[in-house]
């Protein structure tokens, strides 16, 4: 790696923590990448990346990049995730909370927390997106070549995702609200005018859902 400073985690479960400054984290290979401008600080054998609180970090995941642990943007602030290119047969998003979840790109899973918007620039044949187990109010918007699935609740229940249109199919699974006692079990999805050529499937799962 052509970096001035290299942090090598070695064996075990390692966590690299960022500074208070806004930081761009770039993951290029398995548990490997660099911080800030390429050529300054690199890391090897690091399973977890953690940004500082109250700043704006960006996590960029290259085509060959993935982590075995967790990407955490830090508390508060406005941290983002960019999936930067690559061709995949399937990509599966699962939201576990307002700012957490995982993304499976073919056989590789990325776990995240403490992040706000997600931008997905990958070429994908089949996409599956599952909203949270809370009662979600969501909107699917056509941006012209890209789509965005966004939470329209005053307090978002899942990450906004902007993504390239899949070539074959898009499946949206609304979360299973019956797992949350004493809460209404009705998700709502507002689909704007679409020019999508791929097949679109909406699964309501449990509850009285509205599309």
N, C-alpha and C positions, 0 to 999 in steps of 0.2 A: 504493500500500500504506500503510495507516494505522499505521506503525511508527515508534518513536522513533529507531531505528538501522536502516539498510538497508545490507546488504553486496551490492554488485552486481559479479558476476564478470566481466561483459563477454565478449569473445571468448576463445578458447582453452579449456583443460581446467582447471577450478577445483575446489578441494577446501576445504570449510568444515569446520573442526575444532572440536569442542565442548570445554567446560571439564571440570574434574575432577568437578564436581557432576553428579548425575543430571539428565539433560536429556530433554525431550520435543521431538522434531523433527516438525513437521507439514508435509507436502508437499501444497500445494493446487492447483498447476498445473504446467506443464512447467518443471522446474528452478527452481521457485519455492515459497516457503513461509515459515515462521517458526520460531523457537526459543522454548521456554518459553511463557509466556502471550502470546496474540495482542496486538499493539500495542506490543511491546517491541523485539524484534530480528527483522527480516525479511531474506530473501535473494532475489536475482534472478540468473538466468543462472549458477547454480551446478550443476555436473554431478555432483559427488561430495560425500557427507556422511560424516564420520568422527567417531565418538564416542571418548571417552577410555577408557583401560584401567581395569579394576577398578572399574567403576561399573554403574549400572542405567539405561541409556538406553532410550527408547521411540520408535520411528519410526512415525508415523501417516500413512498414505497415503490422502488423500481421493479421492472419485470422479474428479475431474479431475486428480489429482496423479500425476506420474511423473518419473523422473530418467533422463537419458541415460547416466549413469555408474554408480557403485557406492554403496550404503548399507553402511557398515561400522560395526558396533557397538563396535569396539575389542577389544583382547585381554582375555581372561578376563572377569570380571564376569558380569552376567546381563542381556542386552539383548534386547528384544522388538520384534516387528513387528506392527502392527495395520493391516489393510486395511479401511478404514472406510466401508462402504456403497457403493452404486452397483449398477446392473443390467448384467450382461454375458452374452453368448451363451456364451462359453467362457473358462475359466481353466485354465492348464496350469502345474503345478509340476514342476520338475526339480531334484533334489538333486544337488549335485556333491561334497558332503562333509558332515561332521557339523554344520557351522554355515554352510554356503554353498550357493548355487544361484541359480536365477532363476525368476520368476513372469511368465507372459504373460497379460495381461488383454485379451482380444480382440487388437488389433494392438500393444499397448504392453507392453514387457518391462521388468521390474524386476530388477536384479541386487543380491544381498545377500551379506554375509559377516560373520562374527563375531556372529551372532544366535542366540538360543536359541528360545523358543517363538514360533509364528506364530498370530495370531487373525484369521480371515477372516470379516467380517460382511457380505459382499457377497451379492447375489441372483444366482445363476448357473444357466444352463440345463444346461450340460455341464461337468463337472470332470474333469481328468486329473491324477493325481499319480504321479510316478515317484520311487521310492526310489533310494538311492545305488548305486554300482558295487561297494561293499563287500558282505559277506555280512550281510544285514539280518534281524533278528528284529523283527517289527512286529505291532501290534495295532490293529484298527479297533473303536472303541467308540462306542456310541449314547448320546448325552447328552440325548436328547429334544429334537428340533428341530435339534440340531447333532450333528456327528460329530467324532471326533478320531482321526487316524492318528498313532500314536506309536511311537517306537523303544523296545524293551524290552531292548536290550543294556545291559550295565553301562556301557560307553562308547558313547553313542548314535552311530549312523551317519548320521542325518538329523534335521532339525528336526521336533519335534512340531507338528502342524497341527490347529487346531480350526476347523471351518468349518460354515457353514449347509448343510443338505441341498440338493443340486441338484434342479431340477425335472424334468430328463429323464434324465440318466445320470451315473454315477460310474465312472471307469476307474482302476484302480490297476495300474501297471506296476512289477514288481519288477526291480531293476537287473541289468545284464549282468555277473555276477561273473567270467565267463571272461576279462574284460579284466585281471584282477588275478592274476598268476601265483603259484603255490604256496599259494593260499588255497582253502578249500573253496567249492564253487559251489552252495550250497543256501540260498536265502532261505526264511524262514518267516513266514507271515501268519496271525495268529489273529483270526478274525472273531467278535466278540461278537454276542449276539442283537440283530438289527436290525429296525426298523420302517420301513425305507427304502422309499419308493414308486417311486423312480427305478430305472432299470436299473443293475445292478452287474456290471462286467466285471473279471476279474483276469487279467493277462497275466504269466506266469512269466518270459518271455524265456529266456535261456540258463541252464543249470544244472538241478540236481535240486531243484526248489522244492516247498514244502509249504504247503498252505492248509487 
